[in-house]
């Protein structure tokens, strides 16, 4: 069975002396549970796995019950591992985890604890409220091109169309079945369980419409006012902004802010809508792989989203922030900031746009910025997706 690089990180952490709660977070159906089971099989130490993703969320006492079962497997000579999956569904989970973790620390019990979650907002809220200084986060993002190539033998074009969902990989020969699986098992489950069930949403229909529209306009800048004009349900821009944050917390999309030297101006900018897997865009359309590939402008937008999603998915763990830039008629697809360094990226996919003029205008305003054109003869899409971040991003800097 294919092992992601995430398994190496988890394994290294669990081989270390007990220091922190290990928190594995990422989208649904990208292999978080598979990865932890692979690690546990290789560790060959006692372990206990329990999932809170039940039809009715368990009571808080459930955590203590699972914790006690794991404690029984640990001893002074042999450590043990407790894994709590989808723990964010349990009320006051972080307070109970803090209590039990501190108790084990005081009594010097050798019990490692791993928490898995697919709702970034709720997991982070619990960590900040109760577990400050007691945890480390391991990010498990959507699958990259190199992972899909190595695990499933996909071509680059297949990855651009189907995105990085391993559970759906065996279905791509039947595209209608693949689309239905992504809609039902991935999109609907994430919205229902990770957003609507765990957060107050007064207009669930509006949230769903926003997600569909963000995928339809993936890779494009669309203001909240224009979004409201496209939606059937009435709402306010503040409501859309809050629903955007909820969709982001479920790892479904990202609304990229416009780059500016002013943080206030960035917060007030119109977002560039970026699904975090191209499979979310294509699954919601009825067009086949062949139809997308035969339409250069449409395929070019898919390539642009592939680049942007790769930057967001794999840059977060490297301290990278992703923006777009536009001034008048000049535009840069993506601006990446790491510490004080800036890189402006344009994505060439066959569409006759003035990519070079946008980069030139940006560097005139931000003289220290580096530039990169993805899809050029010097740096193809394949090379970009195979290059490590941030080294590949910053040209070896």
KEKE-3310 file (N, C-alpha, C; in steps of 0.2 Angstrom, whole numbers, plus 5000, padded with zeros to 4 digits):
npx = (5004:5002:5012:5011:5021:5018:5016:5029:5033:5024:5028:5041:5038:5031:5041:5049:5053:5039:5031:5022:5004:5000:4993:4984:4978:4967:4959:4944:4944:4958:4967:4971:4967:4971:4985:4988:4985:4994:5006:5005:5005:5018:5025:5024:5020:5009:4992:4978:4964:4951:4936:4927:4917:4903:4885:4877:4885:4897:4896:4906:4912:4915:4928:4936:4934:4940:4952:4956:4956:4967:4977:4978:4986:4998:5014:5028:5039:5035:5029:5013:5000:4987:4974:4963:4950:4942:4939:4934:4920:4915:4908:4916:4929:4942:4945:4943:4953:4965:4964:4966:4978:4987:4986:4992:5005:5009:5009:5018:5016:5018:5011:5007:4998:4987:4978:4965:4958:4945:4940:4946:4943:4936:4945:4956:4951:4948:4961:4968:4960:4962:4973:4985:5002:5004:5003:5007:5005:5002:5001:4990:4988:4978:4981:4996:5003:5014:5012:5000:5004:5014:5007:4995:4998:4994:4993:4999:4989:4977:4978:4976:4963:4956:4960:4966:4961:4962:4953:4944:4951:4950:4939:4939:4939:4925:4917:4905:4901:4912:4911:4899:4902:4912:4904:4894:4901:4912:4910:4897:4897:4907:4902:4890:4893:4905:4903:4889:4883:4891:4892:4884:4873:4863:4858:4858:4856:4861:4875:4878:4876:4885:4897:4896:4896:4908:4916:4912:4917:4931:4947:4945:4943:4930:4919:4910:4898:4895:4894:4883:4874:4873:4867:4852:4847:4844:4856:4869:4885:4893:4888:4891:4905:4908:4903:4912:4923:4920:4919:4932:4937:4934:4942:4939:4939:4948:4948:4957:4966:4969:4985:4994:5003:4997:4990:4976:4970:4972:4963:4951:4949:4942:4939:4949:4943:4947:4946:4952:4955:4956:4947:4935:4929:4928:4919:4907:4903:4895:4903:4914:4931:4937:4930:4933:4947:4948:4944:4953:4953:4945:4952:4964:4961:4958:4971:4977:4971:4976:4989:4988:4981:4991:5001:4994:4990:5003:5011:5007:5012:5025:5026:5021:5012:4998:4993:4984:4987:4982:4981:4973:4973:4983:4988:4993:4994:4997:5004:5017:5021:5035:5041:5050:5051:5046:5037:5031:5020:5015:5004:5005:4995:4993:4983:4981:4987:4993:5005:5018:5018:5011:5019:5030:5025:5022:5035:5040:5034:5036:5051:5060:5055:5054:5051:5041:5037:5025:5023:5031:5044:5055:5051:5041:5024:5024:5037:5036:5026:5033:5044:5051:5043:5048:5059:5059:5050:5056:5067:5079:5082)
npy = (4994:5011:5024:5039:5054:5060:5049:5047:5058:5057:5045:5048:5057:5050:5041:5049:5055:5057:5072:5081:5083:5076:5083:5079:5086:5089:5088:5078:5061:5060:5051:5052:5044:5031:5033:5034:5022:5014:5019:5014:5001:4998:5003:4994:4994:4994:5000:5011:5014:5025:5032:5047:5050:5047:5043:5050:5062:5057:5059:5069:5061:5050:5052:5051:5037:5030:5035:5029:5015:5015:5018:5007:4999:5004:5004:5006:5001:5000:5010:5017:5021:5032:5035:5047:5050:5062:5070:5083:5083:5081:5088:5101:5095:5098:5103:5091:5083:5091:5090:5076:5074:5082:5075:5063:5068:5072:5061:5054:5045:5034:5038:5041:5053:5055:5066:5067:5077:5084:5097:5112:5124:5121:5112:5120:5130:5123:5119:5131:5136:5128:5119:5126:5126:5113:5105:5099:5102:5092:5093:5086:5087:5089:5076:5077:5080:5071:5061:5055:5051:5042:5033:5029:5029:5040:5051:5068:5076:5069:5071:5085:5086:5077:5079:5078:5066:5051:5041:5041:5037:5025:5025:5033:5028:5027:5041:5047:5040:5043:5057:5057:5051:5060:5071:5066:5058:5066:5080:5083:5076:5083:5096:5094:5087:5093:5106:5111:5103:5106:5119:5135:5139:5150:5151:5138:5134:5145:5144:5132:5136:5146:5139:5131:5141:5147:5136:5136:5148:5146:5151:5164:5181:5188:5198:5200:5207:5205:5191:5190:5194:5184:5174:5165:5165:5177:5188:5195:5204:5201:5190:5181:5181:5175:5163:5159:5157:5146:5136:5136:5131:5118:5113:5115:5126:5141:5158:5169:5183:5200:5205:5218:5231:5235:5228:5231:5234:5222:5214:5220:5217:5210:5193:5180:5166:5149:5133:5119:5108:5102:5093:5096:5106:5100:5089:5095:5100:5095:5092:5081:5074:5074:5084:5096:5096:5099:5112:5126:5139:5135:5124:5130:5138:5128:5123:5134:5134:5122:5125:5135:5129:5119:5128:5133:5121:5115:5125:5130:5123:5127:5140:5149:5162:5165:5175:5186:5198:5214:5228:5240:5236:5227:5211:5198:5181:5174:5178:5175:5175:5173:5175:5190:5189:5190:5182:5182:5174:5169:5159:5150:5144:5142:5151:5167:5178:5193:5189:5192:5206:5209:5203:5212:5224:5222:5220:5232:5239:5232:5230:5221:5208:5192:5183:5171:5160:5149:5135:5139:5137:5136:5132:5121:5115:5102:5102:5112:5106:5095:5100:5104:5113:5126:5128:5126:5136:5148:5149:5142:5150)
npz = (5000:4996:5004:5011:5012:5024:5033:5037:5045:5055:5061:5065:5075:5085:5088:5096:5113:5124:5121:5116:5111:5096:5082:5068:5054:5040:5024:5021:5016:5012:5017:5030:5041:5036:5035:5049:5053:5046:5051:5065:5063:5059:5070:5080:5094:5108:5105:5104:5095:5091:5085:5083:5074:5073:5070:5080:5089:5101:5120:5131:5140:5133:5128:5140:5143:5132:5133:5145:5141:5133:5142:5149:5141:5142:5150:5162:5155:5142:5130:5124:5112:5109:5098:5093:5082:5072:5082:5084:5084:5096:5111:5120:5119:5119:5132:5140:5134:5138:5152:5154:5148:5155:5167:5164:5161:5174:5181:5174:5164:5150:5137:5121:5112:5098:5088:5076:5063:5053:5052:5051:5058:5070:5076:5078:5086:5097:5101:5103:5114:5125:5124:5122:5119:5121:5110:5093:5076:5062:5045:5033:5017:5002:4989:4980:4963:4961:4970:4966:4953:4956:4964:4957:4944:4936:4922:4919:4914:4918:4932:4933:4929:4937:4950:4968:4975:4983:4986:4976:4965:4959:4951:4940:4927:4924:4922:4925:4937:4945:4946:4954:4965:4971:4973:4982:4992:4996:4994:4999:5011:5018:5019:5026:5038:5043:5043:5043:5053:5064:5066:5068:5055:5047:5035:5026:5013:5006:5009:5002:4989:4988:4988:4976:4967:4969:4964:4951:4947:4949:4951:4947:4950:4960:4967:4983:4981:4968:4968:4977:4967:4959:4966:4972:4984:4997:5005:5015:5013:5024:5028:5018:5019:5031:5028:5018:5026:5034:5024:5020:5031:5031:5021:5008:4999:4995:4998:4990:4995:4988:4984:4994:5000:5012:5026:5029:5017:5011:5018:5015:5001:4986:4984:4976:4970:4974:4972:4982:4977:4960:4956:4963:4956:4943:4946:4949:4937:4921:4911:4902:4904:4891:4885:4893:4890:4877:4876:4876:4884:4895:4900:4903:4914:4923:4924:4930:4942:4947:4950:4959:4970:4973:4978:4989:4997:4999:5003:5015:5026:5025:5029:5020:5012:5001:4988:4976:4962:4956:4946:4938:4922:4923:4929:4940:4942:4954:4970:4981:4997:5008:5024:5022:5008:4991:4978:4962:4952:4936:4926:4912:4900:4886:4883:4876:4884:4892:4900:4903:4904:4916:4926:4924:4927:4941:4946:4944:4954:4965:4968:4974:4972:4966:4950:4941:4928:4926:4915:4905:4893:4900:4913:4916:4919:4924:4929:4939:4948:4952:4959:4975:4988:4999:4990:4976:4973:4976:4968:4973:4983)
capx = (5000:5006:5013:5013:5027:5015:5017:5036:5033:5020:5032:5046:5036:5030:5047:5052:5050:5032:5031:5016:4999:5001:4986:4984:4972:4967:4952:4941:4946:4964:4971:4973:4966:4975:4991:4990:4985:5001:5011:5004:5007:5025:5028:5024:5019:5002:4989:4971:4961:4944:4933:4921:4913:4897:4879:4876:4892:4898:4897:4913:4914:4918:4935:4939:4933:4945:4959:4958:4958:4974:4982:4979:4991:5005:5018:5034:5044:5032:5024:5007:4998:4980:4972:4956:4949:4936:4937:4931:4913:4913:4908:4922:4934:4949:4945:4944:4960:4969:4964:4969:4985:4991:4986:4997:5011:5010:5010:5024:5013:5021:5005:5007:4991:4986:4971:4964:4952:4944:4937:4952:4941:4934:4951:4961:4948:4950:4969:4969:4957:4963:4979:4991:5009:5004:5002:5010:5001:5004:4996:4989:4984:4976:4987:5000:5003:5019:5009:4995:5008:5017:5002:4990:5000:4991:4996:4998:4982:4972:4978:4973:4956:4953:4962:4970:4957:4964:4947:4940:4955:4948:4933:4940:4937:4918:4917:4899:4902:4917:4908:4894:4906:4915:4898:4890:4905:4917:4908:4891:4899:4911:4897:4885:4896:4911:4901:4882:4882:4895:4892:4877:4872:4856:4856:4862:4856:4866:4882:4879:4876:4892:4902:4895:4898:4916:4919:4911:4922:4937:4953:4943:4941:4923:4917:4905:4892:4894:4892:4876:4870:4872:4864:4845:4845:4846:4861:4874:4892:4896:4886:4896:4912:4908:4902:4918:4928:4918:4921:4939:4939:4933:4948:4936:4942:4952:4947:4964:4965:4973:4991:4995:5008:4993:4985:4969:4968:4971:4957:4945:4949:4938:4943:4950:4941:4952:4945:4958:4957:4952:4941:4929:4927:4925:4914:4901:4901:4893:4908:4919:4938:4938:4927:4937:4954:4947:4942:4959:4952:4943:4957:4969:4958:4960:4978:4979:4969:4980:4995:4986:4980:4997:5004:4991:4990:5009:5014:5005:5017:5032:5026:5020:5005:4997:4988:4984:4988:4978:4981:4970:4973:4988:4987:4998:4990:4998:5009:5018:5026:5038:5044:5050:5052:5040:5038:5025:5019:5010:5003:5004:4992:4990:4979:4985:4986:4999:5008:5024:5017:5008:5025:5034:5021:5023:5042:5041:5031:5040:5058:5064:5051:5056:5046:5041:5031:5024:5021:5035:5049:5061:5048:5034:5019:5027:5043:5033:5023:5038:5049:5049:5042:5049:5065:5057:5046:5060:5073:5084:5084)
capy = (5000:5017:5028:5046:5057:5061:5044:5047:5063:5054:5040:5051:5061:5045:5038:5053:5055:5060:5079:5085:5080:5076:5084:5078:5089:5090:5087:5072:5056:5060:5046:5053:5037:5026:5035:5033:5014:5012:5020:5010:4994:4998:5005:4988:4996:4994:5006:5010:5019:5026:5037:5050:5051:5042:5046:5055:5063:5055:5063:5071:5056:5045:5053:5048:5030:5028:5036:5023:5009:5016:5018:5000:4996:5007:5003:5009:4999:5000:5016:5015:5026:5033:5039:5049:5052:5066:5072:5089:5082:5080:5095:5102:5089:5100:5103:5085:5081:5094:5087:5069:5074:5084:5070:5058:5071:5073:5054:5051:5039:5035:5037:5046:5055:5058:5068:5068:5081:5087:5103:5116:5129:5118:5109:5125:5133:5119:5119:5138:5138:5123:5115:5130:5124:5106:5101:5100:5101:5089:5094:5081:5090:5085:5073:5080:5076:5066:5056:5052:5048:5036:5028:5027:5029:5045:5056:5075:5079:5066:5074:5092:5085:5073:5082:5073:5062:5044:5036:5041:5036:5018:5026:5038:5026:5029:5048:5049:5037:5047:5063:5056:5049:5066:5075:5063:5056:5071:5087:5083:5074:5089:5102:5092:5085:5097:5113:5112:5099:5108:5127:5138:5142:5152:5150:5133:5134:5150:5142:5128:5140:5150:5134:5129:5147:5147:5131:5138:5154:5144:5154:5171:5186:5189:5202:5198:5210:5201:5184:5190:5195:5177:5169:5165:5167:5184:5188:5201:5202:5199:5182:5177:5181:5170:5156:5157:5155:5139:5132:5136:5127:5111:5112:5114:5131:5147:5165:5172:5191:5204:5207:5225:5232:5236:5223:5233:5234:5215:5211:5222:5215:5205:5187:5176:5159:5144:5126:5116:5102:5103:5088:5099:5110:5096:5085:5099:5101:5089:5091:5076:5075:5076:5091:5101:5096:5102:5119:5129:5143:5132:5120:5134:5140:5122:5122:5139:5132:5117:5128:5139:5124:5116:5133:5134:5115:5113:5131:5132:5120:5130:5147:5153:5165:5166:5181:5188:5205:5217:5235:5242:5230:5222:5206:5193:5176:5172:5182:5171:5178:5169:5180:5196:5188:5189:5179:5183:5169:5169:5153:5150:5137:5142:5157:5173:5184:5197:5187:5196:5213:5209:5202:5218:5230:5220:5221:5239:5242:5228:5229:5215:5202:5187:5181:5164:5159:5142:5133:5142:5132:5135:5130:5118:5114:5096:5104:5115:5101:5090:5104:5105:5120:5132:5129:5127:5142:5154:5148:5140:5155)
capz = (5000:4995:5010:5010:5017:5031:5038:5040:5050:5061:5064:5069:5081:5089:5091:5101:5120:5124:5123:5113:5108:5089:5079:5061:5051:5033:5021:5021:5011:5009:5020:5037:5045:5033:5037:5056:5054:5043:5056:5071:5061:5059:5077:5084:5101:5110:5103:5104:5090:5092:5080:5086:5068:5074:5068:5085:5092:5108:5125:5133:5144:5129:5128:5146:5142:5127:5136:5150:5138:5131:5148:5152:5137:5143:5156:5163:5150:5135:5128:5120:5107:5109:5092:5093:5076:5071:5089:5085:5084:5103:5114:5125:5118:5121:5139:5142:5132:5142:5159:5154:5146:5161:5172:5162:5162:5181:5183:5170:5160:5143:5133:5116:5110:5091:5087:5069:5062:5046:5052:5054:5062:5076:5079:5080:5091:5103:5103:5106:5120:5130:5123:5120:5122:5122:5104:5087:5070:5056:5040:5028:5012:4996:4986:4975:4957:4961:4974:4961:4948:4959:4967:4953:4937:4932:4918:4922:4912:4923:4938:4932:4929:4943:4957:4972:4980:4982:4986:4970:4960:4955:4948:4934:4920:4923:4924:4929:4943:4948:4948:4959:4971:4974:4975:4988:4998:4998:4995:5003:5018:5021:5020:5031:5044:5045:5043:5045:5060:5070:5066:5067:5049:5047:5028:5023:5005:5003:5009:4997:4983:4987:4986:4969:4963:4969:4960:4944:4945:4951:4947:4945:4955:4960:4973:4986:4978:4962:4971:4979:4961:4956:4970:4972:4991:4999:5010:5015:5011:5030:5029:5013:5021:5036:5025:5015:5031:5035:5018:5020:5037:5029:5016:5001:4995:4998:4994:4990:4995:4984:4988:4994:5006:5018:5028:5029:5010:5009:5021:5011:4994:4983:4984:4970:4972:4973:4975:4984:4972:4954:4956:4965:4950:4937:4948:4949:4930:4918:4905:4902:4903:4884:4883:4896:4887:4870:4877:4879:4889:4901:4902:4906:4920:4927:4926:4935:4949:4949:4952:4965:4975:4975:4982:4996:5000:5002:5006:5022:5031:5024:5031:5014:5011:4994:4986:4969:4962:4950:4946:4932:4917:4924:4934:4942:4945:4961:4973:4987:5002:5014:5028:5018:5001:4987:4971:4958:4947:4931:4924:4905:4898:4880:4882:4874:4889:4893:4907:4905:4906:4923:4930:4923:4931:4948:4949:4945:4960:4971:4965:4976:4970:4960:4945:4939:4924:4926:4909:4900:4891:4905:4919:4914:4924:4927:4933:4945:4952:4955:4963:4982:4991:4995:4986:4969:4973:4977:4964:4977:4989)
cpx = (5004:5007:5015:5018:5024:5016:5024:5036:5029:5024:5038:5044:5034:5035:5051:5049:5043:5033:5025:5011:5000:4994:4987:4977:4973:4960:4950:4944:4953:4969:4974:4973:4970:4982:4993:4990:4992:5006:5011:5006:5015:5028:5029:5024:5011:4998:4981:4968:4953:4941:4927:4916:4907:4891:4877:4883:4892:4898:4904:4916:4917:4925:4939:4939:4939:4952:4961:4959:4965:4979:4983:4984:4998:5008:5024:5039:5041:5027:5018:5005:4990:4979:4965:4954:4942:4934:4933:4923:4910:4913:4913:4927:4941:4950:4947:4951:4965:4970:4967:4976:4989:4991:4991:5004:5013:5012:5016:5022:5016:5015:5005:5000:4991:4979:4970:4957:4951:4940:4943:4949:4940:4941:4955:4958:4949:4957:4970:4966:4960:4970:4985:4997:5009:5003:5007:5005:5004:4999:4996:4985:4981:4982:4990:5000:5008:5016:5004:4998:5011:5012:4997:4992:4997:4995:4995:4991:4977:4972:4975:4966:4953:4955:4965:4966:4958:4958:4943:4944:4953:4942:4933:4939:4929:4917:4911:4899:4907:4914:4903:4897:4908:4909:4895:4895:4910:4913:4902:4893:4903:4906:4892:4888:4901:4909:4894:4880:4885:4895:4885:4877:4865:4854:4860:4862:4861:4873:4883:4880:4883:4897:4902:4897:4905:4919:4918:4916:4929:4943:4951:4942:4934:4921:4911:4898:4890:4891:4885:4871:4868:4868:4856:4843:4848:4851:4865:4881:4895:4894:4890:4903:4913:4907:4908:4923:4926:4920:4928:4941:4938:4938:4945:4938:4945:4950:4953:4963:4970:4979:4992:5000:5004:4989:4978:4966:4967:4965:4951:4944:4944:4942:4944:4948:4945:4950:4952:4960:4953:4946:4935:4926:4924:4920:4907:4899:4899:4898:4913:4926:4940:4936:4931:4944:4953:4945:4948:4958:4950:4948:4963:4967:4959:4967:4980:4977:4973:4986:4993:4985:4986:5001:5001:4991:4997:5013:5013:5010:5024:5031:5024:5013:5004:4991:4988:4985:4985:4978:4979:4970:4978:4986:4992:4993:4991:5004:5010:5023:5028:5042:5044:5051:5046:5042:5031:5025:5014:5010:5001:5001:4990:4986:4983:4984:4993:5002:5014:5023:5015:5014:5029:5031:5022:5030:5043:5039:5035:5046:5061:5061:5054:5050:5047:5035:5031:5021:5025:5040:5054:5058:5041:5030:5022:5032:5041:5030:5028:5043:5047:5048:5046:5055:5064:5054:5051:5067:5079:5086:5082)
cpy = (5006:5021:5035:5049:5059:5056:5044:5052:5060:5049:5043:5054:5055:5041:5042:5052:5059:5067:5083:5080:5081:5077:5084:5081:5090:5088:5079:5068:5058:5056:5048:5047:5032:5027:5033:5025:5011:5013:5015:5003:4993:4999:4998:4989:4995:5000:5005:5016:5019:5032:5040:5052:5046:5046:5051:5056:5061:5060:5064:5065:5050:5046:5050:5040:5027:5029:5031:5017:5009:5015:5011:4996:4998:5004:5007:5007:5000:5006:5013:5022:5026:5037:5041:5053:5056:5068:5079:5089:5082:5087:5095:5097:5092:5101:5096:5082:5084:5091:5080:5069:5077:5079:5065:5061:5071:5066:5050:5045:5040:5033:5043:5047:5058:5060:5069:5072:5084:5093:5108:5121:5126:5115:5115:5129:5130:5119:5126:5139:5134:5120:5119:5127:5117:5102:5103:5098:5098:5090:5089:5084:5086:5082:5077:5076:5070:5060:5052:5048:5041:5030:5025:5027:5035:5049:5063:5078:5076:5069:5081:5091:5082:5075:5076:5070:5055:5039:5036:5039:5030:5019:5031:5035:5026:5036:5050:5046:5041:5053:5062:5055:5055:5070:5072:5061:5061:5077:5087:5081:5080:5094:5100:5090:5090:5104:5114:5109:5103:5116:5129:5142:5143:5151:5144:5132:5140:5148:5137:5131:5144:5145:5132:5135:5148:5142:5133:5144:5152:5148:5161:5175:5188:5192:5199:5201:5206:5194:5184:5191:5189:5172:5170:5167:5173:5183:5195:5199:5199:5191:5178:5176:5176:5163:5154:5154:5148:5134:5131:5131:5120:5109:5111:5120:5136:5153:5169:5180:5194:5206:5215:5225:5233:5230:5224:5232:5227:5212:5214:5221:5210:5198:5184:5169:5154:5138:5123:5110:5103:5098:5091:5103:5105:5091:5088:5101:5094:5088:5085:5078:5077:5083:5097:5101:5099:5109:5123:5134:5140:5127:5124:5137:5134:5121:5128:5137:5126:5120:5132:5134:5121:5121:5133:5127:5113:5119:5132:5129:5123:5138:5152:5156:5166:5171:5181:5195:5208:5224:5237:5236:5225:5217:5201:5187:5174:5176:5178:5175:5173:5174:5187:5195:5187:5186:5180:5178:5170:5161:5153:5143:5138:5148:5163:5179:5187:5196:5191:5203:5214:5208:5209:5223:5228:5222:5228:5242:5239:5226:5222:5208:5198:5185:5174:5163:5151:5140:5136:5136:5131:5132:5127:5117:5107:5098:5107:5111:5096:5094:5105:5112:5120:5133:5130:5134:5148:5153:5147:5145:5152)
cpz = (5000:5002:5008:5014:5024:5036:5041:5046:5056:5065:5068:5075:5087:5092:5096:5108:5119:5126:5121:5111:5100:5086:5071:5058:5044:5030:5022:5015:5008:5012:5027:5042:5043:5035:5044:5057:5051:5048:5062:5069:5061:5066:5081:5092:5102:5108:5104:5099:5091:5088:5083:5080:5068:5072:5073:5089:5099:5113:5127:5136:5140:5128:5134:5145:5137:5130:5141:5147:5135:5136:5150:5147:5138:5149:5156:5158:5143:5134:5124:5117:5108:5103:5093:5086:5076:5078:5090:5085:5091:5107:5119:5125:5121:5128:5142:5141:5137:5149:5159:5152:5152:5166:5171:5163:5169:5183:5179:5166:5153:5138:5128:5114:5103:5090:5079:5068:5055:5046:5055:5059:5069:5080:5082:5086:5098:5106:5106:5113:5126:5130:5121:5124:5123:5116:5098:5081:5064:5050:5035:5022:5007:4993:4980:4968:4957:4965:4969:4956:4951:4962:4962:4945:4933:4928:4921:4920:4916:4929:4938:4932:4935:4950:4961:4977:4979:4982:4980:4964:4955:4951:4941:4927:4919:4926:4928:4936:4948:4951:4954:4965:4975:4976:4982:4994:5000:4999:5000:5010:5022:5023:5026:5038:5047:5046:5046:5052:5066:5070:5065:5060:5047:5040:5024:5015:5002:5003:5004:4990:4982:4985:4979:4965:4963:4965:4952:4942:4948:4947:4945:4951:4955:4967:4976:4983:4972:4963:4973:4973:4958:4960:4971:4979:4993:5004:5010:5014:5018:5030:5024:5016:5027:5033:5021:5020:5033:5030:5018:5026:5036:5023:5009:4997:4999:4994:4995:4990:4990:4988:4988:5000:5012:5019:5028:5022:5008:5012:5017:5004:4992:4982:4977:4972:4970:4976:4977:4981:4966:4953:4959:4960:4945:4939:4948:4942:4927:4912:4907:4902:4896:4882:4887:4892:4880:4870:4880:4885:4896:4904:4906:4913:4925:4929:4931:4942:4952:4953:4959:4971:4977:4980:4989:5000:5003:5004:5013:5027:5031:5026:5025:5014:5003:4993:4978:4968:4955:4951:4939:4927:4918:4930:4934:4945:4952:4964:4980:4991:5007:5017:5024:5011:4997:4981:4968:4952:4942:4928:4916:4903:4890:4878:4881:4878:4890:4899:4908:4907:4913:4927:4930:4928:4939:4950:4948:4951:4966:4968:4967:4975:4965:4956:4943:4934:4923:4919:4903:4898:4896:4912:4917:4920:4928:4931:4940:4950:4955:4959:4970:4983:4997:4990:4979:4968:4972:4973:4968:4982:4996)
residu = (UNK:UNK:UNK:UNK:UNK:UNK:UNK:UNK:UNK:UNK:UNK:UNK:UNK:UNK:UNK:UNK:UNK:UNK:UNK:UNK:UNK:UNK:UNK:UNK:UNK:UNK:UNK:UNK:UNK:UNK:UNK:UNK:UNK:UNK:UNK:UNK:UNK:UNK:UNK:UNK:UNK:UNK:UNK:UNK:UNK:UNK:UNK:UNK:UNK:UNK:UNK:UNK:UNK:UNK:UNK:UNK:UNK:UNK:UNK:UNK:UNK:UNK:UNK:UNK:UNK:UNK:UNK:UNK:UNK:UNK:UNK:UNK:UNK:UNK:UNK:UNK:UNK:UNK:UNK:UNK:UNK:UNK:UNK:UNK:UNK:UNK:UNK:UNK:UNK:UNK:UNK:UNK:UNK:UNK:UNK:UNK:UNK:UNK:UNK:UNK:UNK:UNK:UNK:UNK:UNK:UNK:UNK:UNK:UNK:UNK:UNK:UNK:UNK:UNK:UNK:UNK:UNK:UNK:UNK:UNK:UNK:UNK:UNK:UNK:UNK:UNK:UNK:UNK:UNK:UNK:UNK:UNK:UNK:UNK:UNK:UNK:UNK:UNK:UNK:UNK:UNK:UNK:UNK:UNK:UNK:UNK:UNK:UNK:UNK:UNK:UNK:UNK:UNK:UNK:UNK:UNK:UNK:UNK:UNK:UNK:UNK:UNK:UNK:UNK:UNK:UNK:UNK:UNK:UNK:UNK:UNK:UNK:UNK:UNK:UNK:UNK:UNK:UNK:UNK:UNK:UNK:UNK:UNK:UNK:UNK:UNK:UNK:UNK:UNK:UNK:UNK:UNK:UNK:UNK:UNK:UNK:UNK:UNK:UNK:UNK:UNK:UNK:UNK:UNK:UNK:UNK:UNK:UNK:UNK:UNK:UNK:UNK:UNK:UNK:UNK:UNK:UNK:UNK:UNK:UNK:UNK:UNK:UNK:UNK:UNK:UNK:UNK:UNK:UNK:UNK:UNK:UNK:UNK:UNK:UNK:UNK:UNK:UNK:UNK:UNK:UNK:UNK:UNK:UNK:UNK:UNK:UNK:UNK:UNK:UNK:UNK:UNK:UNK:UNK:UNK:UNK:UNK:UNK:UNK:UNK:UNK:UNK:UNK:UNK:UNK:UNK:UNK:UNK:UNK:UNK:UNK:UNK:UNK:UNK:UNK:UNK:UNK:UNK:UNK:UNK:UNK:UNK:UNK:UNK:UNK:UNK:UNK:UNK:UNK:UNK:UNK:UNK:UNK:UNK:UNK:UNK:UNK:UNK:UNK:UNK:UNK:UNK:UNK:UNK:UNK:UNK:UNK:UNK:UNK:UNK:UNK:UNK:UNK:UNK:UNK:UNK:UNK:UNK:UNK:UNK:UNK:UNK:UNK:UNK:UNK:UNK:UNK:UNK:UNK:UNK:UNK:UNK:UNK:UNK:UNK:UNK:UNK:UNK:UNK:UNK:UNK:UNK:UNK:UNK:UNK:UNK:UNK:UNK:UNK:UNK:UNK:UNK:UNK:UNK:UNK:UNK:UNK:UNK:UNK:UNK:UNK:UNK:UNK:UNK:UNK:UNK:UNK:UNK:UNK:UNK:UNK:UNK:UNK:UNK:UNK:UNK:UNK:UNK:UNK:UNK:UNK:UNK:UNK:UNK:UNK:UNK:UNK:UNK:UNK:UNK:UNK:UNK:UNK:UNK:UNK:UNK:UNK)
# end
